[in-house]
Structure formats: structure tokens, C-alpha cells
Amino acid sequence: MDSFNDPFQAITSSITPIASQDDLVTADDLDSLWRERLRQVVAMMREMSRQTDPQTMVKAYDRRMREIMPIGGRVSLSRRGLEAPWFRITRFSGWDEEINPWTQKERLPLLRGGLFAELLYGDEPDLRLHLKPDPDDPAAPYLEGFGSLAALPHYDQGVALNMTLLLRVEPDGFTWEQLPGMVWMSNLFGRATHNLVLTNQLRQVNAQLERELRTVADIQRSLLPRSLPPIPGLDLAAYYRTSRHAGGDYYDVFALPGGRYGLLIADVSGHGTPAAVVMAITHSLVHTYVEPCDNPAALLSYLNQQLTTRYTSESGMFVTAFYGVYDPATRILRSTRAGHNPPRLIRSDPDGAAGSFVVEPIEGPAGLPLGILEDQSYPCHETALKPGDVLALYTDGVTDTVAPPRDPSGRYEFYGTERLDAMLARCVQKGRGCSASGLLRMLLDDLNSFSQGAPPVDDQSLLLIKAKND
């Protein structure tokens, strides 16, 4: 089988022959030569695999290849982004100063026509033996002192956008038998270099994006309460965690006229920066609302009208929300919901054993999420908070917390509302003397244990409100 039909033989024949046909070599000689060649190839592959910079990788490859396949010189050409017959010299072994073609493109010689353009735009491998270039050819200065060249195209999307020219002093320095293997090896290396360039570009873009996302996250966190205001008769604790740098969860606690307080939790659909932007808009709308916020239905109707008409109609995003107004004088929480999860009210079970607790969702009528349809109404509901009661406001990222698969089926298990209710009741029962912060820590410990420390798949927010004794 000749080397044109045997890829392995084509590769090996592109390297300096083990021995000429006239040489008499023993089996031991062949074994030693093959072992040495294998050692060189493995050493080169190991070094290539460690490279993170394409320029360094090319230099290392050139050095290793000179050990395996000695040549007199090398020229690299590129026509990327150019029209025939223009091309650039991207590398030349005869340059005194190294030029990085990726970062110093403006320094690369831009030439037109001649032998190099003919080879590059010819789009095929080629050999030129007994070289005698025209002195006026742009290639002449690069071929001075060389008698033969091998043109190895590097294909990108099926087109030879780049080409490597291997040069030797001898007029018959290459054979057609060597060409298939050289083309194969050169293209494999060219593709590896191209992939490394793309990897570095992607790494730079990701680093820039990471910096921007961190800035967005910092801005978003600045919109949340730096500390929870003291509310007579209540003890509060809050938790906030995004699934990415920035997210769409939002909670707020603020004082209202007449000694009342507003309690708000909201969840923007989606994740990441788009959700964070809508969250910031919602925050701005809440804090620029000119009417008193002591009417929960009026505030949510205003938010819905603004979001629907100005912000969410094109994007398809929406916001679920719970808003309540608490009056410490009466211990009454007047609230309404816009498609949000019903808060969980944990209180003593009058029909159960002593010291047992029951979870009562604050359900009642609810309106559509904010930002979907205009002119929505949001019915209000009143809840009396008794001493010892605990109210948990949360976003669905809590109940959507996922546990890793525990059986061969690979099915995921969600934390869910039932487990949340059971854990809330257990925390309140176990920590009757605990503060809201202590109860929150117990709940978060269980949440983390359930997920085995895995990062959340959705933003998570919790606002625990414990009614204190007078």
C-alpha cells in the first residue's frame, strides 16, 4: 500500500526518513529509531497540551518540529479579510524581531500578487522545486538562499485562509510522497492554534462580562434594605441569594405614615441581568409612588399599570409580588398578592398537642402577576398576627431548590412547599425562644443540607417576621 492511500504512512513519511533504501539496518536499529521518534512526538504533544498562549505555542511547535523534521526556513501567509491577490506575511523565520500576528496585525507586511499569492489563492497543497523566483516578485526576499518549498494550506470553512511554506536549501528538498503527511500535521496544528486563539478571546470576553455582572450585582444589592427597620412588636430577618451574579428577587421593608409599615417581596420572571433590570425598575416605581403606600391594592395596581404600559409588554417579562401593610397598633396585616406564592403563617395549633404548631397559608384571592395585563384588581386580605406567630415570605427559588439525584433513575427532587411547611413548623417548635434570625439560620441549614451545597437554580429570598409578646 503506498503512502497516498495509507494515512499513517503518509504522516511518518513526511518526517525525515528512518533510513534510505540503500542503508542496511537491523531490527534493533529500526526499533531504536522508532522509539526515539515516538519519544520526540510524545514530548511535543505534551508541550503543546500545556500551552495557553498561541504565540508561545507556535514557537514551541516550531522548535520541536525542527528536531523531528529539519527545514531551512518557514513563511506563514494569510488572506483572512483580504481580496485576491492581497495577502499578509504573518511569520518568517528570517525576521530579527518577532511579530505577534494576533496582537500586532498592523506590523505585518501586506503584499500583492506573485508566487505567494498564486500558492495561497490556489487553495491546494503544492511543491516548488528548483526555485528561481523573479527578482521583482514580492516573494523573492523571503526565498533568497532556498531551493525548494512545500506549500501547506490551512483550511477554515473549507477555504485556505492561511498557508505555511516550509523551505529547504536543497533544490529537491521535498518529495510528493511526503506532502500528504505534512498537510495533515500542519492543519492539525493550525486548528489547535485557532482553537487556542478562540479560547483566549472567549476568556477575555467572559472576564469582561464577569466584571460587568459583578457591577450589576453590586448595584442591585444596593437597592435592597441595608438593614431592616425596627417595627414595634415584630422581629425580622431576611435572606437573599441569586442563582447568578444578579437576579430578579426583591424584598423591601419601609415605614409608612400613621406608624404603619410596608412589607414587600417580589420575583421577576427569568434570571440574570434582564431580571435585575426589571427588579431595579420595580424598586424605583415603589419608591417614587406619590400616593400613600398604605393601600396594598392601590400600590400593586399602580406597579402593574406602569410595568405593562412602559416596560414589560415587549419583553414578555412579569413580576409576582406580595405586599402587606402592618399596623403595630392593631397587629393587623392587610395584604394582597399578584401571582406570588402565598406566605406561610406558623402559629400554635389550637387543636393539636401542647407546643405543636400548624402552618396556615395566607392565600385569599390573588390577581395576575404584574406586567401582563392592564387594569387588574388586587383583592386585599387581613390577618391578625398573634404573639408567637411567624410569617414567612419567600420566592419560589426556595421551594424550587433541587437535591442531586439519589437513585439510579436520575430524577431530581424539589424542596417543595410541603417540606417548607414541615421545616418551618419544626423550626418554630424547636426554637420557640429563638429570634427571627435564629429561625432563619435553622431553615437555611436544612435547605443547604437538602441541596448538598449545590448552587441554587433560581434566585432565593426569604423574609421571616416573628410577632413578639407585648
Sequence and secondary structure as in RCSB ss.txt:
>XXXX:A:sequence
MDSFNDPFQAITSSITPIASQDDLVTADDLDSLWRERLRQVVAMMREMSRQTDPQTMVKAYDRRMREIMPIGGRV
SLSRRGLEAPWFRITRFSGWDEEINPWTQKERLPLLRGGLFAELLYGDEPDLRLHLKPDPDDPAAPYLEGFGSLA
ALPHYDQGVALNMTLLLRVEPDGFTWEQLPGMVWMSNLFGRATHNLVLTNQLRQVNAQLERELRTVADIQRSLLP
RSLPPIPGLDLAAYYRTSRHAGGDYYDVFALPGGRYGLLIADVSGHGTPAAVVMAITHSLVHTYVEPCDNPAALL
SYLNQQLTTRYTSESGMFVTAFYGVYDPATRILRSTRAGHNPPRLIRSDPDGAAGSFVVEPIEGPAGLPLGILED
QSYPCHETALKPGDVLALYTDGVTDTVAPPRDPSGRYEFYGTERLDAMLARCVQKGRGCSASGLLRMLLDDLNSF
SQGAPPVDDQSLLLIKAKND
>XXXX:A:secstr
  TTT HHHHHHHHS  SS TTS   HHHHHHHHHHHHHHHHHHHHHHHH  SHHHHHHHHHHHHHHHS  SEEE
EEE TT  TTEEEEEEETT SS   TTT GGGS EEESHHHHHHHHHTS EEE S    TTSTTHHHHTT  EEE
EEEEEETTEEEEEEEEEESSTT   TTTHHHHHHHHHHHHHHHHHHHHHHHHHHHHHHHHHHHHHHHHHHHHHS 
SS    TTEEEEEEEE SSSS SEEEEEEE GGG EEEEEEEESS HHHHHHHHHHHHHHHHT  S TT HHHHH
HHHHHHIIIIISTTT   EEEEEEEEETTTTEEEEEEEB    EEEEE TTSSTT EEEEE  S  B  BTSSSS
     EEEE  TT EEEEE HHHHT EE   STT   EE HHHHHHHHHHHHHHHTTT  HHHHHHHHHHHHHHH
HTT   SS EEEEEEEE   
